[in-house]
Amino acid sequence: MNRSITYIVLISVLAILTSFESYGQKTDTIVHVNGNILTGDFKKLNYGVVTWKMDGMGTISLEEPKISTIISSKIFEIKMESGRIYFGSFEAAEKEREVNLVLVNENILVKIEDIVEVYPIKKSFKTRLSGNFNLGANYSKGSNVATLQFSGNLDYRKRNSEFGLTWDTNDTYQGDTLSASKSDITLAWQRTLKKGWYADVSIGASQNLQLGTDLRWSLNLAGIKDLTYNEWNRLYAAVGVNLSREIPFGEGPTQDDIAGLIQVKWKVYKLWSPKVWVDADIVYLPYLTDDRYRFTFNMNPKVSIFSDNFKIGINVYYTYDSMPQTTDASNDDYGLNLQFTYSLN
């Protein structure tokens, strides 16, 4: 019996067993590429990793390239590499690395590698929530300088939309005195459109004493487009407008400005051992109300330790302002921190 026939027999038996099982435990099923059958609760798939809950083992992560096919009668929001979005369930396919999407009026055969996101439609608040918490620190005894860094994000997914909260603080202490501070916090809402497009609205607050900014409020209105989105990376760009109100550090008038917004983000998730994640983004803000521009760059490579939930890496940032609002402020600010990360499933 050759490999393809063996696979068809395996799937046929599995489909029969699952049909009986659905009346009882209502479990989902994943067939591993090595032939192992996993039953449990399919929570989500994004950035190349399936979050999967199994009795006795708790919640585990399974890399998408290791999945042969999927069976589930639950309704999911399924996003494809092309940007197309379907709402349906999964049935096993006869060929490896393929699955049937069961929709309202039709079934569609797709490749597993072409699926980039899967979210259950009816789930609790907790299962729709994901995020990362990052903590970093550096200290030099000779200079008596310490740097503390805390950053992270929380994302809440709903049908065709997503809410995201991100924050990042970098505080530098000379002895017991705060000598520099850089902080950012942003609340964003994204709406999924067609063909890989998203509408994005975000509000944020930031501080950078090195650049002379005591407080800056901002409102961003942008359109986001996926340039590449597959099982190992996502590259997307945003274009829009930035509205800001800036209060300088020390004395000086409050300033209101309008700027263009150009942003590029790249997420890499190479799932070898150890697993590697890289988040990088570039933002360029050319002012329309002044002869000024701002530029920021962030990069956060990290590798897994212990499990996919725990990672270690570095955080690198660079910020440039062509016209700081205080005369004695620097034009740029940069830093590098060792960072430990905990990720929510």
NUVO-609991 format. One line per 10 residues: for each residue x negated, y negated, z of C-alpha. Coordinates in pm, 1 decimal, always signed. Example, Ala and Ser with C-alpha at 12.3 -4.5 7.8 and 13.67 -1.06 7.14 Angstrom:
% NUVO-609991
-1230.0 +450.0 +780.0 ~ -1367.0 +106.0 +714.0
***
This chain:
% NUVO-609991
+0.0 +0.0 +0.0 ~ -167.2 -326.4 -111.6 ~ -185.3 -646.2 +93.6 ~ +105.8 -827.5 -80.7 ~ +345.6 -533.4 -36.4 ~ +240.5 -496.5 +326.9 ~ +314.8 -862.8 +380.6 ~ +663.0 -832.9 +221.2 ~ +745.5 -534.8 +442.5 ~ +624.3 -722.8 +751.1
+839.3 -1026.6 +669.3 ~ +1145.0 -810.7 +593.5 ~ +1119.5 -629.5 +927.0 ~ +1054.7 -958.5 +1103.4 ~ +1362.0 -1120.8 +946.4 ~ +1582.7 -831.6 +1061.8 ~ +1444.5 -843.5 +1415.3 ~ +1485.0 -1219.3 +1429.4 ~ +1847.6 -1198.8 +1313.6 ~ +1927.9 -974.6 +1610.9
+1717.1 -1181.0 +1849.7 ~ +1888.0 -1506.8 +1752.9 ~ +2203.5 -1391.2 +1926.6 ~ +2007.9 -1360.4 +2251.4 ~ +1708.9 -1576.9 +2328.6 ~ +1736.3 -1795.0 +2017.7 ~ +1356.0 -1803.9 +1984.7 ~ +1149.8 -1940.1 +1697.6 ~ +892.6 -1725.4 +1520.2 ~ +555.5 -1798.4 +1364.4
+357.6 -1542.3 +1165.5 ~ -17.5 -1590.8 +1205.0 ~ -240.4 -1545.9 +899.1 ~ -396.3 -1241.3 +1070.2 ~ -50.7 -1077.3 +1092.4 ~ +24.7 -1147.0 +1457.9 ~ +382.6 -1248.2 +1536.1 ~ +441.4 -1527.0 +1788.5 ~ +784.7 -1592.5 +1937.3 ~ +866.4 -1899.2 +2141.8
+985.2 -2257.9 +2109.3 ~ +868.7 -2472.1 +1813.6 ~ +827.7 -2819.2 +1965.6 ~ +663.6 -3020.4 +1686.4 ~ +392.1 -3037.6 +1420.5 ~ +179.4 -3342.7 +1353.4 ~ -179.7 -3416.8 +1257.4 ~ -244.8 -3053.4 +1168.1 ~ -141.5 -2900.5 +1502.6 ~ +176.6 -2717.3 +1605.4
+287.2 -2756.3 +1967.3 ~ +434.3 -2420.9 +2066.2 ~ +581.9 -2293.9 +2395.2 ~ +559.6 -1922.7 +2479.9 ~ +694.4 -1731.0 +2776.7 ~ +415.0 -1649.4 +3019.7 ~ +156.4 -1865.9 +2838.1 ~ +319.4 -2206.3 +2863.2 ~ +262.3 -2468.2 +2593.1 ~ -16.7 -2395.9 +2344.0
-152.4 -2556.6 +2027.7 ~ -177.0 -2373.4 +1695.7 ~ -362.5 -2513.7 +1394.9 ~ -154.9 -2542.3 +1078.0 ~ -410.4 -2357.9 +854.3 ~ -356.9 -2046.8 +1073.6 ~ +19.3 -2031.0 +1003.2 ~ +143.1 -1785.6 +739.3 ~ +516.6 -1860.1 +764.6 ~ +785.9 -1987.8 +1006.1
+1134.9 -1872.4 +1108.9 ~ +1372.0 -2097.2 +1304.6 ~ +1745.7 -2166.1 +1291.9 ~ +1709.7 -2505.5 +1464.2 ~ +1737.7 -2827.8 +1263.6 ~ +1414.5 -3022.0 +1211.7 ~ +1304.9 -3345.4 +1048.7 ~ +1037.6 -3224.6 +803.9 ~ +802.1 -3465.5 +630.0 ~ +601.2 -3354.1 +326.6
+263.6 -3471.7 +199.2 ~ +446.1 -3644.3 -89.1 ~ +637.7 -3860.7 +162.2 ~ +966.0 -3675.3 +101.0 ~ +1169.3 -3605.5 +416.9 ~ +1403.5 -3308.7 +460.6 ~ +1643.8 -3210.9 +738.5 ~ +1683.8 -2836.6 +777.7 ~ +1562.4 -2509.8 +929.3 ~ +1297.6 -2251.1 +834.4
+1319.0 -1906.6 +676.4 ~ +1025.8 -1677.8 +599.8 ~ +883.7 -1665.3 +248.8 ~ +751.0 -1355.7 +72.5 ~ +409.9 -1507.8 +1.8 ~ +154.8 -1607.0 +263.6 ~ +121.0 -1975.8 +354.1 ~ +471.9 -2053.9 +223.0 ~ +811.2 -2111.2 +389.0 ~ +1171.9 -2165.9 +279.1
+1337.8 -2488.7 +392.5 ~ +1706.6 -2418.3 +451.7 ~ +1895.3 -2740.7 +373.9 ~ +2267.7 -2817.5 +361.8 ~ +2322.3 -2725.8 -3.1 ~ +2001.8 -2550.5 -108.8 ~ +1685.2 -2367.0 -11.4 ~ +1345.9 -2505.4 -111.8 ~ +1024.3 -2302.3 -118.4 ~ +724.1 -2509.5 -4.4
+361.3 -2450.8 +86.9 ~ +273.8 -2471.6 +457.3 ~ -20.1 -2700.6 +376.0 ~ +218.2 -2955.3 +218.2 ~ +406.5 -3006.8 +547.7 ~ +257.2 -3292.3 +751.5 ~ +516.8 -3351.7 +1025.9 ~ +793.0 -3147.0 +1191.7 ~ +1014.5 -3276.3 +1474.0 ~ +1324.9 -3106.4 +1621.0
+1639.4 -3317.1 +1580.3 ~ +1805.3 -3217.8 +1908.8 ~ +1549.2 -3228.7 +2187.3 ~ +1503.8 -3388.7 +2527.2 ~ +1323.9 -3715.7 +2590.8 ~ +1013.2 -3531.0 +2711.0 ~ +970.3 -3324.7 +2395.0 ~ +999.8 -3637.3 +2178.4 ~ +724.5 -3807.3 +2378.6 ~ +352.6 -3777.6 +2299.0
+43.0 -3975.8 +2381.2 ~ -317.3 -4005.8 +2495.9 ~ -482.7 -4146.3 +2807.5 ~ -848.3 -4252.3 +2777.6 ~ -1087.8 -4348.5 +3055.8 ~ -1444.8 -4467.9 +3005.0 ~ -1721.7 -4621.7 +3215.7 ~ -2084.6 -4733.9 +3197.3 ~ -2322.9 -4859.4 +3468.4 ~ -2680.3 -4984.9 +3476.0
-2851.1 -5007.3 +3816.3 ~ -3127.8 -5232.9 +3684.1 ~ -2886.3 -5502.4 +3567.9 ~ -2614.1 -5417.0 +3821.2 ~ -2364.6 -5429.6 +3536.3 ~ -2066.1 -5193.6 +3515.1 ~ -1804.4 -5155.9 +3242.1 ~ -1465.1 -4992.9 +3293.7 ~ -1240.3 -4903.6 +3001.8 ~ -885.4 -4769.9 +3007.1
-679.6 -4720.9 +2693.3 ~ -407.0 -4503.7 +2553.5 ~ -80.5 -4473.2 +2368.0 ~ +270.1 -4338.0 +2419.5 ~ +489.7 -4254.8 +2120.4 ~ +859.9 -4172.8 +2124.3 ~ +1005.3 -4016.9 +1811.6 ~ +1366.9 -4044.1 +1695.9 ~ +1528.8 -3952.0 +1366.3 ~ +1365.6 -4167.7 +1095.1
+1206.6 -4400.3 +1351.1 ~ +933.6 -4417.3 +1614.8 ~ +850.2 -4639.3 +1911.7 ~ +488.7 -4680.1 +2018.1 ~ +314.4 -4841.8 +2313.9 ~ -65.0 -4888.9 +2295.6 ~ -303.1 -5053.6 +2540.8 ~ -677.3 -5109.3 +2575.2 ~ -868.9 -5282.6 +2855.8 ~ -1244.9 -5340.6 +2875.6
-1366.9 -5515.4 +3193.5 ~ -1733.7 -5592.2 +3265.7 ~ -1854.8 -5655.8 +3621.5 ~ -2178.8 -5820.3 +3731.9 ~ -2206.6 -5692.4 +4087.3 ~ -1857.6 -5742.2 +4229.8 ~ -1769.2 -6030.1 +3993.2 ~ -1564.1 -5993.3 +3673.4 ~ -1786.6 -6145.9 +3403.9 ~ -1596.8 -6048.0 +3087.5
-1256.8 -5906.4 +2999.2 ~ -1098.3 -5779.3 +2679.6 ~ -739.6 -5650.4 +2694.6 ~ -472.1 -5567.5 +2437.6 ~ -121.5 -5427.0 +2467.2 ~ +126.0 -5370.4 +2181.6 ~ +481.4 -5241.4 +2155.8 ~ +576.3 -5133.9 +1802.7 ~ +877.4 -4995.5 +1617.1 ~ +848.1 -4814.4 +1284.8
+1126.6 -4714.2 +1049.9 ~ +1065.9 -4441.9 +792.4 ~ +1152.5 -4546.5 +438.8 ~ +1107.7 -4359.4 +110.4 ~ +794.1 -4234.3 -68.3 ~ +555.6 -4271.5 +225.8 ~ +660.5 -4626.1 +319.2 ~ +743.4 -4755.6 +668.7 ~ +876.9 -5082.8 +804.8 ~ +682.8 -5199.5 +1110.7
+766.4 -5459.7 +1376.7 ~ +535.7 -5510.2 +1674.6 ~ +484.4 -5754.8 +1958.1 ~ +165.0 -5782.3 +2155.5 ~ -41.5 -5970.3 +2409.9 ~ -419.8 -5992.1 +2428.8 ~ -705.7 -6155.2 +2616.1 ~ -1073.9 -6191.4 +2529.4 ~ -1276.4 -6418.8 +2756.2 ~ -1588.9 -6370.6 +2542.3
-1406.7 -6535.7 +2250.6 ~ -1241.8 -6800.6 +2469.9 ~ -888.5 -6655.8 +2454.6 ~ -704.3 -6652.8 +2785.4 ~ -377.4 -6522.6 +2638.1 ~ -250.3 -6464.6 +2285.1 ~ +106.7 -6359.5 +2207.1 ~ +168.4 -6213.7 +1863.0 ~ +449.8 -6085.3 +1643.3 ~ +366.7 -5869.1 +1341.7
+600.9 -5791.2 +1051.7 ~ +453.0 -5544.2 +805.3 ~ +506.4 -5272.8 +549.2 ~ +300.5 -4954.2 +590.9 ~ +210.0 -4711.8 +312.1 ~ +56.2 -4364.8 +345.3 ~ -236.5 -4340.6 +103.9 ~ -333.2 -3986.1 +205.6 ~ -156.5 -3756.5 +450.3 ~ -238.9 -3385.3 +468.7
-335.3 -3109.8 +713.8 ~ -673.0 -3265.0 +804.7 ~ -644.5 -3644.5 +770.5 ~ -414.3 -3943.1 +737.2 ~ -514.6 -4271.3 +570.9 ~ -264.1 -4555.7 +561.6 ~ -258.3 -4931.4 +507.2 ~ -37.3 -5218.4 +624.2 ~ +30.2 -5560.7 +472.3 ~ +236.7 -5829.0 +638.7
+243.0 -6148.7 +840.6 ~ +122.1 -6234.4 +1191.8 ~ +281.2 -6503.6 +1410.7 ~ +81.3 -6602.5 +1718.6 ~ +70.6 -6839.6 +2014.5 ~ -273.2 -6880.0 +2170.4 ~ -368.5 -7024.7 +2510.0 ~ -744.9 -7094.2 +2529.8 ~ -954.4 -7012.7 +2836.1 ~ -1011.3 -7328.2 +3042.9
-877.5 -7657.4 +2915.5 ~ -727.8 -7695.2 +2572.2 ~ -393.2 -7714.8 +2390.4 ~ -174.7 -7416.9 +2312.8 ~ -187.0 -7338.2 +1941.7 ~ +77.0 -7174.3 +1718.6 ~ -38.7 -7010.9 +1396.1 ~ +73.7 -6800.3 +1101.2 ~ -168.1 -6554.6 +941.4 ~ -165.8 -6281.7 +682.4
-211.0 -5925.1 +805.0 ~ -416.4 -5657.0 +631.2 ~ -480.9 -5333.2 +817.2 ~ -627.4 -4992.2 +732.4 ~ -611.8 -4689.8 +965.4 ~ -774.3 -4350.4 +925.3 ~ -712.1 -4042.5 +1140.4 ~ -924.5 -3732.1 +1092.4 ~ -845.3 -3401.9 +1265.7 ~ -1090.5 -3131.4 +1156.9
-981.5 -2820.7 +1343.8 ~ -1302.7 -2618.2 +1356.1 ~ -1469.6 -2524.6 +1687.0 ~ -1527.1 -2753.5 +1866.1 ~ -1232.9 -2944.6 +1724.6 ~ -1303.8 -3299.5 +1611.2 ~ -1075.4 -3603.3 +1606.0 ~ -1169.5 -3947.2 +1469.9 ~ -944.3 -4254.5 +1489.9 ~ -1061.0 -4568.2 +1310.1
-890.1 -4893.7 +1211.5 ~ -978.7 -5228.1 +1056.8 ~ -762.2 -5542.2 +1084.4 ~ -817.9 -5866.1 +887.9 ~ -615.2 -6180.9 +967.8 ~ -661.5 -6475.3 +724.9 ~ -488.6 -6780.7 +878.4 ~ -238.2 -6971.1 +666.2 ~ -212.4 -7266.8 +907.1 ~ -585.1 -7320.0 +962.8
-925.0 -7265.0 +803.5 ~ -983.3 -6959.8 +1018.8 ~ -987.0 -6579.6 +1007.6 ~ -1017.3 -6296.2 +1257.7 ~ -1148.2 -5942.5 +1211.0 ~ -1140.0 -5634.3 +1436.6 ~ -1283.5 -5284.5 +1403.1 ~ -1227.8 -4984.3 +1630.4 ~ -1354.3 -4626.9 +1607.9 ~ -1298.3 -4340.3 +1850.3
-1459.9 -4004.5 +1759.9 ~ -1404.4 -3722.0 +2011.4 ~ -1433.8 -3344.7 +2048.3 ~ -1228.4 -3096.2 +2249.3 ~ -1345.0 -2960.7 +2584.4 ~ -1164.9 -2684.5 +2778.7 ~ -856.3 -2716.3 +2551.8 ~ -691.6 -2944.5 +2293.9 ~ -553.9 -3156.3 +2579.6 ~ -897.5 -3259.0 +2708.7
-1149.5 -3440.3 +2492.0 ~ -1475.5 -3631.7 +2526.8 ~ -1602.5 -3899.7 +2288.3 ~ -1705.0 -4259.7 +2244.7 ~ -1512.8 -4580.1 +2183.3 ~ -1670.9 -4847.5 +1963.0 ~ -1513.4 -5188.6 +1903.0 ~ -1611.1 -5511.2 +1726.6 ~ -1413.0 -5837.6 +1718.4 ~ -1493.1 -6153.3 +1520.6
-1327.2 -6496.6 +1527.2 ~ -1450.5 -6757.8 +1280.1 ~ -1311.2 -7045.9 +1489.0 ~ -1271.8 -6976.4 +1864.1 ~ -1049.8 -7225.5 +2046.0 ~ -1314.0 -7321.6 +2303.1 ~ -1645.0 -7478.0 +2198.9 ~ -1867.1 -7266.2 +2424.3 ~ -1707.4 -6932.3 +2327.0 ~ -1887.0 -6670.8 +2121.0
-1775.2 -6582.4 +1767.4 ~ -1792.6 -6208.0 +1824.1 ~ -1757.9 -5938.2 +2086.6 ~ -1853.2 -5569.8 +2070.0 ~ -1895.5 -5271.8 +2294.3 ~ -1948.0 -4896.1 +2323.2 ~ -1811.9 -4670.6 +2597.8 ~ -1827.9 -4302.5 +2683.9 ~ -1467.3 -4186.9 +2706.2 ~ -1265.7 -3895.9 +2845.3
-921.2 -3830.2 +2697.7 ~ -615.6 -3640.4 +2813.4 ~ -344.8 -3575.4 +2553.2 ~ +21.8 -3502.2 +2614.9 ~ +162.2 -3207.9 +2419.1
***
